[in-house]
Amino acid sequence: MFENATKEDLVTVLVEMGETVDGNLGIMELKQKLMLSKAYLEGEEFVRDVLATTIEDRMEKEEDRKKEEEYKEECRRKEEERRLE
C-alpha cells in the first residue's frame, strides 16, 4: 500500500481524511497515523484507493514536468545550433 508513497502523499491523504498533521512527523509516523485513523479503520479499501490515486497523480505530474523540461532543453539546443550556423 505504501510503495512509492512520499511524505507529501501521506500528508495529502491524511488531510483529505480530516486528520491534523504535524509537519515534524517522519514518513513512518505518518504511515502509522494513517493506519490508525478513523477513516482507515472504517474504510481501509477507500483510503487505499485515495492513496493510490494521490501517488498516481503525483507521478504523472512528475513525468509531465520531466517531459516539459526535456522539450525546453531540446528547443534551447536547436536555437543554439541555429545561432552557430
C-alpha positions as YAML, in Angstrom:
chain: A
units: angstrom
residues:
- id: 1
  name: MET
  ca: [0.00, 0.00, 0.00]
- id: 2
  name: PHE
  ca: [2.78, 2.45, 0.84]
- id: 3
  name: GLU
  ca: [5.06, 1.53, -2.05]
- id: 4
  name: ASN
  ca: [6.17, 4.73, -3.83]
- id: 5
  name: ALA
  ca: [4.38, 6.89, -1.23]
- id: 6
  name: THR
  ca: [6.21, 10.07, -0.28]
- id: 7
  name: LYS
  ca: [5.79, 12.10, 2.86]
- id: 8
  name: GLU
  ca: [3.78, 14.62, 0.84]
- id: 9
  name: ASP
  ca: [1.44, 11.87, -0.42]
- id: 10
  name: LEU
  ca: [0.75, 10.70, 3.11]
- id: 11
  name: VAL
  ca: [0.18, 14.25, 4.37]
- id: 12
  name: THR
  ca: [-2.23, 14.91, 1.48]
- id: 13
  name: VAL
  ca: [-4.28, 11.79, 2.23]
- id: 14
  name: LEU
  ca: [-4.33, 12.42, 5.98]
- id: 15
  name: VAL
  ca: [-5.55, 15.98, 5.45]
- id: 16
  name: GLU
  ca: [-8.20, 14.76, 2.98]
- id: 17
  name: MET
  ca: [-9.35, 12.30, 5.64]
- id: 18
  name: GLY
  ca: [-9.78, 15.16, 8.11]
- id: 19
  name: GLU
  ca: [-6.70, 14.43, 10.21]
- id: 20
  name: THR
  ca: [-4.40, 17.12, 11.55]
- id: 21
  name: VAL
  ca: [-0.78, 16.61, 10.61]
- id: 22
  name: ASP
  ca: [2.30, 17.84, 12.43]
- id: 23
  name: GLY
  ca: [4.90, 18.88, 9.88]
- id: 24
  name: ASN
  ca: [7.65, 17.35, 12.00]
- id: 25
  name: LEU
  ca: [6.38, 13.78, 11.62]
- id: 26
  name: GLY
  ca: [8.50, 11.35, 9.65]
- id: 27
  name: ILE
  ca: [7.23, 9.00, 6.98]
- id: 28
  name: MET
  ca: [6.93, 6.03, 9.36]
- id: 29
  name: GLU
  ca: [4.92, 8.08, 11.84]
- id: 30
  name: LEU
  ca: [2.67, 9.33, 9.06]
- id: 31
  name: LYS
  ca: [2.05, 5.76, 7.87]
- id: 32
  name: GLN
  ca: [1.14, 4.73, 11.41]
- id: 33
  name: LYS
  ca: [-1.12, 7.76, 11.84]
- id: 34
  name: LEU
  ca: [-2.91, 6.89, 8.60]
- id: 35
  name: MET
  ca: [-3.41, 3.24, 9.57]
- id: 36
  name: LEU
  ca: [-4.79, 4.28, 12.96]
- id: 37
  name: SER
  ca: [-7.05, 6.99, 11.55]
- id: 38
  name: LYS
  ca: [-10.80, 6.70, 11.86]
- id: 39
  name: ALA
  ca: [-11.19, 6.84, 8.08]
- id: 40
  name: TYR
  ca: [-8.78, 3.92, 7.58]
- id: 41
  name: LEU
  ca: [-10.34, 1.82, 10.33]
- id: 42
  name: GLU
  ca: [-13.82, 2.39, 8.90]
- id: 43
  name: GLY
  ca: [-12.92, 2.11, 5.22]
- id: 44
  name: GLU
  ca: [-9.50, 0.64, 4.58]
- id: 45
  name: GLU
  ca: [-10.13, -0.01, 0.89]
- id: 46
  name: PHE
  ca: [-11.34, 3.54, 0.30]
- id: 47
  name: VAL
  ca: [-8.25, 5.03, 1.96]
- id: 48
  name: ARG
  ca: [-6.01, 2.67, -0.02]
- id: 49
  name: ASP
  ca: [-7.68, 3.88, -3.23]
- id: 50
  name: VAL
  ca: [-7.26, 7.54, -2.26]
- id: 51
  name: LEU
  ca: [-3.57, 6.95, -1.51]
- id: 52
  name: ALA
  ca: [-3.06, 5.07, -4.78]
- id: 53
  name: THR
  ca: [-4.73, 7.89, -6.72]
- id: 54
  name: THR
  ca: [-2.65, 10.50, -4.91]
- id: 55
  name: ILE
  ca: [0.57, 8.63, -5.75]
- id: 56
  name: GLU
  ca: [-0.52, 8.16, -9.37]
- id: 57
  name: ASP
  ca: [-1.36, 11.85, -9.76]
- id: 58
  name: ARG
  ca: [1.99, 12.91, -8.32]
- id: 59
  name: MET
  ca: [3.91, 10.53, -10.56]
- id: 60
  name: GLU
  ca: [2.02, 11.73, -13.65]
- id: 61
  name: LYS
  ca: [2.76, 15.35, -12.76]
- id: 62
  name: GLU
  ca: [6.44, 14.50, -12.27]
- id: 63
  name: GLU
  ca: [6.52, 12.76, -15.65]
- id: 64
  name: ASP
  ca: [4.79, 15.72, -17.33]
- id: 65
  name: ARG
  ca: [7.27, 18.11, -15.72]
- id: 66
  name: LYS
  ca: [10.18, 15.96, -16.89]
- id: 67
  name: LYS
  ca: [8.85, 15.86, -20.47]
- id: 68
  name: GLU
  ca: [8.34, 19.62, -20.44]
- id: 69
  name: GLU
  ca: [11.91, 20.18, -19.23]
- id: 70
  name: GLU
  ca: [13.25, 17.85, -21.91]
- id: 71
  name: TYR
  ca: [11.24, 19.68, -24.57]
- id: 72
  name: LYS
  ca: [12.52, 23.07, -23.39]
- id: 73
  name: GLU
  ca: [16.09, 21.78, -23.37]
- id: 74
  name: GLU
  ca: [15.67, 20.43, -26.91]
- id: 75
  name: CYS
  ca: [14.32, 23.80, -28.05]
- id: 76
  name: ARG
  ca: [17.30, 25.55, -26.44]
- id: 77
  name: ARG
  ca: [19.71, 23.20, -28.21]
- id: 78
  name: LYS
  ca: [18.04, 23.78, -31.57]
- id: 79
  name: GLU
  ca: [18.08, 27.53, -31.05]
- id: 80
  name: GLU
  ca: [21.76, 27.41, -30.13]
- id: 81
  name: GLU
  ca: [22.53, 25.33, -33.23]
- id: 82
  name: ARG
  ca: [20.74, 27.88, -35.41]
- id: 83
  name: ARG
  ca: [22.75, 30.73, -33.91]
- id: 84
  name: LEU
  ca: [26.01, 28.88, -34.54]
- id: 85
  name: GLU
  ca: [25.25, 28.22, -38.21]
...
